[in-house]
Amino acid sequence: MIRRLDGILQGDYRSLFRGFGLDLAGLREYQPGDDIRHIDWNVTARLTTPYVRQYIEDRDITAWFLLDLSPSVDFGTVNSLKRDRLVDFVSVLARLLTRRGNRAGAILFGGQVEHVIPPAGGRLHVLRLINDLIEQPRLPAAPFTDLGLLFENALRTIRRRSLIFVVSDFISAGGWEAPLGMLCRRHEVLAVQLWDRREQELPDIGLALMQDAETGEQLLVDTHDRRFRQRFHEAAQRRQASLEAALRRARVDLLSLSTEDDLVRAIVEFAGRRRQQKQLAKPH
């Protein structure tokens, strides 16, 4: 799978992992399409004209995976859970990165930080990372996950400018947008949303006992009721729209990854969209 993806991406590799350089090369006037996160506000205020910082881009990338392992990621089908998608994604992306001389680390989070794996390169490091993920025990039901705690911990832990993948189903208590925005000021952040079709549309299977994966609360519902299924679908759409709006405000690109997706195709399509966005942002 990794060789297949590596071969397909080719020129799109930098579109997917473009990262930021660490060394300031200079300043120039702002041009339409420039990333507003590069604006030097002090210089802009002095000269009353927007100026942006230019960086010398590093050859290597330090990538971090912020991994939500809360109880809700154990939802899915017999064939594939959201947790399985998470492990698959990290396995492929970490190895793809380290094959090109980059480093990868991870923060494992389940309501609190369970484990931190410092970034390193090489095949053995990736195997250790995946083994730690697989060995991570499933957590019992608890109050809603607060992703804000994960982002705050990442702000304290990740010092070097990095490429950050937030891999989560984003089923969380509110208030995480502000720490995410702070994280984006220093790092390039990509969101990978894990989801299952049954979280969007209920099947018509009659009476069913449903359990909240986060809190353990149970409720008997009649899925044969068409109006109930419609309300469920509409609530899921509103929740998704709210998530996408929050990520847009933070200027975070979203890769939506379902338990039924072909992983390679999803990553390639995501890289293609980022390449197109980069081209559209260039001044003509």
N, C-alpha and C positions, 0 to 999 in steps of 0.2 A: 504493500500500500504506500509506504514512504517513497520508494523509488518511482512508483507510478505518479505520485503527486509531484515529486521533485522534477520529473521530466515534463509534466504538463505545464507547471507554473513557468519555468524558465524565466522569460523576461518579466513575468508578473511577480517574481520573488520580491523585488524591492518595493513593489506596490503594496504587498501584504505586510512586509516588515521594513517600512521605510525608516522608522526611528528618528531620533534627533542626535545631532552631534553635541559634544560637550564643550568644545573650544569656540569661543566667540571670535569670529573672523572680522567683524566690522558692522557698520550701520549703513542703511540706505533708506531713501524715502519709501513710504508705503505705496504699494501698487494694488489695484483691485485684484482680488484673488489671494492675496497674502494671508497667512494664518494670523488672526488677530492675537493669538497667544504669544507671538513673537514681537509685538509692539513694545518698544522701550518707552514707557510712559513718562519717565523723567526727562528724556531728551525731547519727546513730543511736547511736553509742557513748556520747556525752555524755548523751543524754536517755533511753537504754535503750528507745526506741520507734523503729521504722523511719520515716525521712523520705526523701522523694524530691525531687529538683530539678525545678523547672518552668522551661521555656524559652520564650522568645518565638520563634516559628517564623519563619524567614526566608521571604520571598516567593520568592526564587530558590534554585535547587539547583545545587550544584557536583557533577557526576558524574564518576567515573573508571571506565574500563574496564581491568581487569587481564586481559590477553589472553595465553593460553597458545598459543604457535605452535610448540610442540615437534613432532617428526616424527610422533607418533601422531595429530595432528589432520588429517593428510593421508590418513587412512583413510576409506573409504566406497565408493560406487559411481561408475560413469561419470557418472551424472546429478547426484550430490550428494556432496561430501565434507564431513567435519566442519568443515573450514576454510571451506567455502562457507557453512555455517550460521552460523559465527562472524561472517563479514563481513556477512551479511544482518542478523543481530541487531544488530550495532553500527551499521550504516547506519540502520536503522529507529529504534532507541532514541535515538541521538545526535541525529537530526533531530527526532524527537518532542520531545525535551527542549529543544533550541535554538529551536524554533518558539515556545516559551512563555517565552523570555527567559532560559533557564538556560545553563549552561556545561558543556562536556564535554571531558575529556582522556583520555589512554590511556597505559598502560605495556605495551610489546610485549616478550614474554618467550619465550625459547627455550632454556632451560637457564641463561641469563644475561639481563640486561636488554639488549635489542637497541636500543631506541629509546624515548624519553619524549616525548609530545606534551602540552605544558601545556594546561590547560583554557581554552577560549574559547567564544564564542557565534557564531551566524551560519551561514548556509548554506555560505559559502566555507570556513570552518573545518572543517565536517563533510566537505566534499569532499576537503580536504587529508588529513584523518584516514583516510578510506576509501582514498584513493590510496596513502598510506603503507602501509596494510595490504595492499593488492593487490600493491604493489611489493616487499613483504618477501619475500626469497627463502626457498624451502623449505630446511629444515636437514637435513644428513645424519644418519644414525643415530648415536646417542651413548648413553652410560649414562643410566639413568633420570632423567627430569626431577625436580627438587626444587622443588616449589611453595613450600616454606618460604622459599627465597631470594627469590621474587617477593613474598611477603607482608612479609618483612623490609625489602625495598627500598621497598615501598609505605609502610611505617611511617615511613621516613626522608624520603620524597618528599612525601607528602600531609600538609600541615600543617593546612589548614582542614578543619573537620568536613564530611564529604562522604557522598554516596551512592555506594557502590562495587559494581560488577558484576564478579564473578570469572567469566570465561568460559573454561572448560577442560573437558577430558574427565576430569580428575582421575586420570589415569594417572601416578602420581608415586611417588617414594621416600617413605617414611613420615616422620613428624616435623613435618608442616606444620600440625598442629592447634594447637600452642601459639602460633606467630606469627599464625595466623588469629584465635585468641581475643583476642590483644592488639590486632589491627586492629579487631575488633568493639567493643572498649571505647570507642573514640573515634568510630567511623564506623558508619553503617548499611550492612551488607554483604548482598548477594544473590548466590547462586551460580547459575550457568547451566551445567548439565552437558551437554556435547555427546556424543552416542553414536550408534552405528549398530547396527541389529538383528543384524547378523552378529557383533557382539561379544558378544551374549547367547546366540545359538543358531546353531550351525554347520549349514549346509546339507549334505545328503547328496550329495556329489559324488565319492565314492571317494577315491583317493589324492590328496593335495594338499600342496604345499610351502607352509608357513606361515612368515612372517617377522615377527619382533618389530619393530614400527615404531620403537621407541625405541632398541634396541640393535643391530638388524640381524641378530640370531641367527636361523638358519633351522632348520626341523624338518619332516620328512616325516611326515604323519599320515594315518590311514585314517578319513575322515569317514563311511564306510559302517558303521563300528562303532557301534552304537546306544549301548552302554555308555560309549564315549568321548565321544559327543555329550552324553550325560546328565551325565557328570562335568564337562564343559566348562560346561554350563548351570548346574550347581550352584555351581561356582567363581565364575561371573559373578554369581550371586545373592548369594553371601556377600560378594563385593567391593562390590556395590551396597548391601547392608544395612550394611556397615561404614562406607561413605561417608555414608549418610543419618544414621546414628547420630552420627558425628562432627560433622556440620553441625547436628543438633539440639542437641548439647551446646553448640555455639557460638552457638545461637539464630540461625542463618542459614537463611532460607527458600531453597528449592531449586526452580528451574525446570528441568525435564528436557526437553531439546530434541534430538530425533532428526533424522537426515538425511532422514526421510520426513514430518516434521510440517509442518502448515500453520502458518507462523510467526505470523500474526495471531491465529489461534485459540488457539495455545499461550500467547501473551502475555495475551490477554483472560481466558482461564481462570485463569491465574496471578494476575492482578489481582483476579479474583473471589474466589479463595481467600484472598488477603490481606485483602480487605474483610471476609469472614466471620470470619476470625481476630480482626480488630480489634474487630468487634462482640461476639464471644464474650468477649473480654478485658475489656469494659467492665463495671464493677460494676452490679448490678441493684438 
